Amino acid sequence: MFVEPSPALSPAACAHAPAQPPALRVGLIGTGTVGGGVWRLLRRNQTLIAARAGRGIEIVAVAARSPARAAVLLGEAPGVRLLADPLQLAADPGVDVLLELAGGIEAPRAWALAALAHGKHVVTANKALLAEHGEALAAAAARHGRVLAYEAAVAGGLPVVKALREGLAANRVEALAGILNGTSNYILTRMQADGLGFAAALTEAQALGYAEADPAFDVDGVDAAHKLALLAANAFGLPVQPGAVHVEGIRALQHGDVAAAAQWGYAVKLLALARRGPTEDGAAVELRVHPALLPVGHPLAQVHGVSNGLLVHGDATGPLFFSGAGAGAQPTASAVVADLVDLARRPEGMACLPALGPRAATPPRVLPLAQVRTQHFLRLLPGTALCEAQVLRALAHEGLAVQRRAWGPAQAPGGAPTLALLTAPAPDGVAARAAERLQQHTGALVRRLRVEE
């Protein structure tokens, strides 16, 4: 049975052991779900964390929107100062690390820049901040010789940034694909497993606290795109550019789409994908977030509910798969504290690695979506009976070959049967044009989803 090593040393060892360095002093901004989770985790496992970090990690000052709520969280903790102004905390000489867990964009940007200018490291879980201002913050960190750490910003408790930066440092990363938004994944799980429509599944997710009152950030794919941009920067040496990610959400998905995919052995997931494009020198990278069909046996198809998953393919390791809680107070706090442990272990004066990963000498260009090759799943919802041969000829005329086809039940009693088609791999632009012209030619509503094998 594994027994956690005790931090205690024998008297003989103590005689020769160097004095333990002083505790890492942390200034916390934000005492909401994640901030409260970090506070509780540090207190609950303080001895274990200190043993692994080589010294203690202490929150010594807190700034919060609600001082009353912060006071309740802090309780009787001696010596923790409660400040009203986060900028005051960023300049506090008694703080080594600014921990930003308040959310938002412009105010946290000012706090982080001030902290870096005052010689403090910055740890954040704020993916929106990094997507918007990550380049400027990384440049400021490098200029001041400080660390900008953000493990918790990408996939909650999954250590995927650390895996890319450390565990896979010897690898040329060929591709990564992930389910990076738990809200959307919960909705799709309920649509597939229980036959709910999008609106009903969203309402349930909101009632359970998985979705915000305004769910646009999650269901429209923006959150996943921000996370993908951060991962791609570390994997491929790209600048963080969420605007370069092609983004489609899940609002337009119908239960019929999910059910038809399931009949063919596929699950529908909101997939975030980055991979080297079809050029010999790898000079192009695909960056896209959209619903996609995955074979039900695919590891990502087995990620259900609010969980996250990431599949990374390195040239030396082959495929590696990470899965688990992508959000929540304790999983996210675990990632935050892991960054604090790294800082506690870091020798003073040690050179800082680039915050967003080393830049490629010539960063790869982003491949336009129209040039991305995938298979496509077409679902035709006709108003009147369709001629299958006519449909196939029309698609062939547009350069889209069909590998598999099947008729399905009508959308409404007495209506015409539906037709589902699986195409050969083709450029996205070709498939989009073929679907549009087929719709014009037949009068049928043509629904198209990409397929990732």
N, C-alpha and C positions, 0 to 999 in steps of 0.2 A: 504494500500500500504506500502511495506517495505521501510523504509528510513534508509540509511546508517548512523550509529551514528557518530556524529562529534567528532573529537579528542579534541576539545576545552573544557576546564573545567571552571566552574564558579569561580569567585574570591574567594568565601568562600572555595571551594574545593581546589583551588590552595594553600591556606594558609596551608593546612594540607597534601597536596600531596608531596611525595618524589620527589626530583629532577629527571628529566628524564635522564637515563644513556646516555653516549655518543653514537654517531652513530656507527654501525658496519661498519668497514672499510674493503672494498673488493678490492683485487688486481685481475684484469681480464687479462687472457691470451687468446687472440684470439678475433678478431673483425669481424669475418665472419657472416654467416647467424644467428647463434644462439647467438654469442656474441653481435652482433648489436641488436638482438631482446631483449636481457636482458637489455642492456643500455636504449633502448627506453621505455621498460615496466617500469623500475624503475623510469625514469623521468616522464612518463605520469601519473603514479599512486602513486607518492611518498608520498603524504599526507595519502592516504588510507593505503598504505603498512606500513608506520610508525605507524599509529594508531593500526593496527592489530599486528604488531611486538612488540610494546611497546617502540620502539626507531627507529631512522632513519637507513636506510641502504644506504651507499654511496660507489660508486666506486671511489677510491682515486688514483689508479695507474693502468696503462694499459701497457701490453707488446704485441706486434703484429709483424707478419712477414712483414707486410706492414705499416710502420709508417705513410706514406702519407694517406692511407685509414683510419687508426685509427684517424688521426688528423681531417679528414673531419667528421667522426662520432662524435667525441667529441666536435667539433665546438668551441664555446666560453666558454665551461664549465670551471669555475675558479677552480684552485687548483688541477686538475687532472694531475698527472705526467705521461708522456709518456716515457717508458723505452725500451731500445733495447734488453735487455737480460732477459728472463723469470726467470733465476736463481737469478738475482739481485732482482726481485720482490719477489721470494720465501723467500729471506732472509731479506726483508725490514721490519724494526721494526715498521713502520707506517701502516702495513697491518695486519688485524686480520684473514682474510679468503682468501685463494687462490682459485680462480674460474677458472678452466681449461676448456676451450672451443675451443682449437685449433685443436684437433684431433691428430691422430698418436698414437704410443705406447711407444717407448723407451724414447723419449724426455719428454713426459708428465709424465712418470714414475719417471724420475730424478727430475722433478720440484715438483711433489707431495711429494716424499720422503724428499726433501730438505725443503719444507714448513712444513711438519709434524715435522721434526727435529728442526725447528726453532719455534715450538709452535703454528703453525697456523692450523686452520681447513681447510679441502679441500672439495670443491664441484666440481663435474665433470658430464658431460653428455656422457662420453666416454666409451661405452660398450665394445669396443675391448680392451681398456686398462684394464678394470676390469676383463674381461674374461681371459686375459693373466697374469696379475699381481695382481689380486684382493686380493688373500690370503696374499701376501707380504705387500701390502698397508694396508690391514686391521690389520695385525700384527703390522705394524709401528704406525698406528693410536692408537692402544691400548697401545703400549709401551710408547707413548708420551702423552697419555691422551687427544687426540684430536678426532674430529669427521671426518669421511669420509662419505660424503653424495652423492647420485647418483640417485635421483628420475627420472631425465630426461633421464637416460641412457636406460630405459627399454621400455616405451611406450609413449614417448612424453608427451602430456598433461594429460594422464590418471594417477591418483595418486595410482598406484597399489602397489608400494613398501611400501608406507605409510599405505595402507589398510592391507597388510600382517603383517607389523610390529606393527601397532597400533590398527586399527579397528578390526582385527581378532586375537588379542593377546591371547584371551581366548580359541581359537579354535584349535583343531587338524585338520589341512588341509588335506583333503583326496585326492583332485585332483585339478589341474588347467589346463586349455586348452585355447590356445589363437591364434589369428591372430596377429603376432607381427612384420610383415614387410609389410609396405604399398606398396612398389614397386611391390612385387609379388602379393599382393592382387589386385592391379589395373590391372595387366596383366590377372589374372584369371577372374576378373569381365568382362573385355572386351572380353575374349574368350567365356564366357558363355552368356553374354547379346547380343553380336553383332556378334558372329560367327567367330571371328578372330583366326588365328593360333598364336602359341607362338611368332614366329619371328615378325609378323606384330604388335602384341600387345606390344612387347618389344620396337620396333622402335618408336611406338607412345609414350610410356612412356618416352623414352629418349628425344624425341622432346619436351615434356611438362615439362622436368626437373625433373620427378619423378624417373628416373633411371640414373645411372652414365654411362659414356662412356664404362667403364668396369663394367658390372652389376653383376659379379660373386658373390660378397659378399651377395647380396640380393637374386638373383634367385636360387643360389645353397644352400640356407638355412643357411648359416654361421651366418648372422646377427641374425636371429631368434634363432639359437642355443645359441649364446652368451647371449641373453636376457633370454632365458629359464633357462640357468645355474644360472643366478643371482636370478631369481624368485625361483628356486628350493632350492637354499641355504637358502633363507629366510623362505620358506614354510616347508622344511623337515630337516633342520639342516645339509645339505650336504656341503662338500667343493665345491667351485666353480670349476667345471671340465667340460668345454665345450667339451673336447675330449671324455667324457663318453656319450655324447648325440649322438644317432643315427641320422644322417642327410642325407636327400634326398631333392634335389631341384625340380624345376618345368620345367627344360629345356626339359625333355623327354616327357612331356605331349603333346598329340595330341588333336586337336579340336574334333576328333571323340570320345575321352575318355570323354571329358566334355559334349558333346551332348548326348552320351549314358547315362551318369549319370543323366542328366536333365530329360530324358524320364522316368526314374525310380523314379523321385522325389528327386534327390540329387543334391547338389552343391559341386563342388570340391574346396577345400581351402588348402593352405599351413598351416598345423596345427602344433603348438608347444604344446606338451602334457607332463605333469608330473603327475603321480598318484601312489598311493601306490599299490604295486603288490598283487597278490592273495595269500598272506601268512597271517596266522592268527595274527601274531604279527606286521604286517606292516613292516617287516625288509627288504623289497625290494621295489625299486621305479622304475617305467618306466620313461625314459627320451628319447623323440624322436621328431624329426621334419621331416615331410614328407607330400606330398599331401594326402588328405583323403576325402572321400565322407561323407558329413553331410546331414541329412534330410533338405529339404528347409525351414522347419519351425523352425529349430534350431536357437537360437539367433546368433551364430557365422556365420551361413549361410546368415544372414541378414546384415553382415558387408561388405560394398561394397567400391569400389574405393580404395583410399589410407588410409582409416580409419584402426584403430586397434581395437581389442576387446579381452577381457579376461573374462573367466568364472572360478570362484573359488568356490570350495565346501568345506565348513567348517562343522564340526560335529554339531556345535550349530546353525549356521546360515542357513545351507542348501546352495543352489546355489546362488551366487551373480554374477551379470554381469556388466562389465564396457565396455564402447564403446565410441570412439571419435577420435579426431585427434591424430595420433601417431607420427607425425613429423611436421616440419614447424617452422619458427622463433618464432611466438608468443606462440603456444601451448608448445613448448619445453622451451621457456623462462619462462612460467608460472610455470613449474615444478622446474626449477632452482631457481626462486625467492622463491618458497615455501620452499626449503631447506634453503635458506638464512634467511627467516623469523623464521624458527625453531631455527637456530643458534642465531639469535638476541634475542629470548625469553629465551635462555638457561642460567640459572644462572652460573656464574663462579665457577668452582670447582665441578660442578655436574658430577657424574660418567657417563662414556660413555658406551652406549650399544654396543655390538659387531657390527661392521660395516656391516657384511654380515649375521646378524642374529645369535642367539645363536646356538651353535653346539649341536647336539644330543649326549648323552653320548656314544651311539654306533651308528654312522651314518649308515643309511640304505645302503645296497649295491644296485647297479644299475642292474636291471633285464636285462639279455641279450635279444636282440630283438627276437631271435629264440623262446623264451619262452613267448613272449607277445601274448595274445589271442585277436583276433578281427575277425569280419567278413571280407570277401574278395570279391571284385568285379572283375571277370575275363571277359575279352573281347577277343574272339578268332577271328583272322583274317586269314582265311584259303586261301590256293592257289587253292584247289579243295574242292568239297562238303564234308561236315562233316556228320558223323553219330552221332546223339545226344545220342543215347543209349550207343554207344561206348565211347563217351566222359565221360558220367556219370559213367560208370563202371571203367574207368581209374582213375577218381578222387576218387571214393570210395575205390579203391584198395590202394590208397595212404593215406587213412584216412580222406578225405575231402568230407563232405556231402554238397549237393546242396539244397538250399531252394527255389530258384526261377530261372527261365530261360526264355529267349525270343530270337527269331531270329530277326536280323536286316538287313538292306540293305547291299549290297556288297560294298566293298571299292572302286571298279572301275566298270565301265559299263561292263557287261558280266561276272563279277567275281562271286565267290561263296558267299552266304549270310554269315554274321557274326553271332556269337552266344555269348550272354551275360549271365553270371551266377552270382548269389549271393549265397555265401556259408554260412553254419553255422559257428559260432565262432570256431576258430581253432588256435593253436600256429603258429606264423609267420613262423617258420622253416618248419612246415608241409606244409603250403600253398605254400611256395617258392619252395620246392622240388616237390610238386604235379604239379605246373605250369610248371616247367622245364621239367618234364618227360612227361607231356601232350603235350608240344611243340615238344619234340623228337618223341613221338608216332604218332601224327597226322600230323606233318609238318606245322601246323598253328602257326602263331605268337600269343603268349599268353601275353596279357597285364594285369597286376595285380595292383589294388589299394586297400588300406585298407579302411574299412568302420567304422565310429564311430557314434553310435546311441546316 
